[in-house]
Amino acid sequence: MDEKVTHAKEVIADALKRYPKIGVACSFGKDSMVTVHIAREVDPNIKVFSVMTRFKPPETYDYLRKMNRKMNLRATVYIVANSVPEGLKDDALEVVLLPSAEFDKKASQVEAETGQAIYKRDPDECCRLLKVDPTKVAVANLDAWVTGLRNTEGRTREDYQEVENKGGLIKINPILTFTEAEIWKYIATKGIEPHPWYSKGYRSLGCAPCSRPGGVLERDGRWQDTSKCGGECGIHTQTLRA
Ligand code: SF4
């Protein structure tokens, strides 16, 4: 694992030289925490940003606030909402509110027509409006972003590369080859407090209605019983440049 950590640091250091406008995306899941920790060992001032949604569990907001202070991340949080949710109110956080009208209209429409919540009936549209479009805003002024994506997380993540160029936006995946066991080893070694849901058997954390514990592969618990079971929200599959 030490060699992989050293390599990840080299990848980030090289990216910092090439792309001055760079930020680390942090969902506050285990892989993000490792990525952020490694990135900040390379540059303690590297920008950290997070895209949150109204459907994240309260534990994620609590954990985000706690770790933002504990690790002095000075994170910027993007969220589609008309006001800052209680769980994200903290002087140490910068919260950027994004317009909510389109999501509210679409969610009401889907519910009126089908009797089902948008995340059940049309999770792709829900993710587009709450995650993909906000991520586009978050990276709009960046040349490159750093993610915690890993090849062994699920069937949809086997073919990614360490450095990708999508529409001119560079994506750096420095922990791409880390295994789940190596992630937990790094977390234990560095004394990073993990999100409390991992102790309940979750292996991959997303929004509350779309995450379940267990699974053969880590992402198997995501979007179960929907059209995108074990799949992707879209931030890693779609072009984020408008
Ligand atoms: S993960 Fe689920 S609730 Fe969250 S944005 Fe996607 S579909 Fe909506």
Residues whose N, C-alpha, C, O or C-beta is under 5 A from the ligand:
A	BS01	SF4	T53 F55 Y119 P123 C126 C127 L130 K131 G206 C207 C210
